[in-house]
Amino acid sequence: MKPAKQLRKQYVNEKYPVVILRFEDGHEIHIPKGEGRVFDCWFGEKVIILAVWDPTSSDRELVERRPADAFDNEKPA
């Protein structure tokens, strides 16, 4: 059996005050509006994208469940 392929992807938050990317292993990346992040993930992994409208609240809105390979590839600097 082949090991899972590690991917280097990116996400830019252009719409929500804050976006949280939640990965299957439980870690999260918080991305403020107008910013982007590059991250490592695994082929086949599902990433949950959550919107935070009010930072003083614990409410999160599900935006999408996206396979890791559907994110944009990291763009060279």
Secondary structure, 3 states (H helix, E strand, C coil): CCCCCEEEEEEECCCCCEEEEECCCCCEEEEECCCEEEEEEECCCEEEEEEECCCCCCCCEEEEEEEHHHCEECCCC
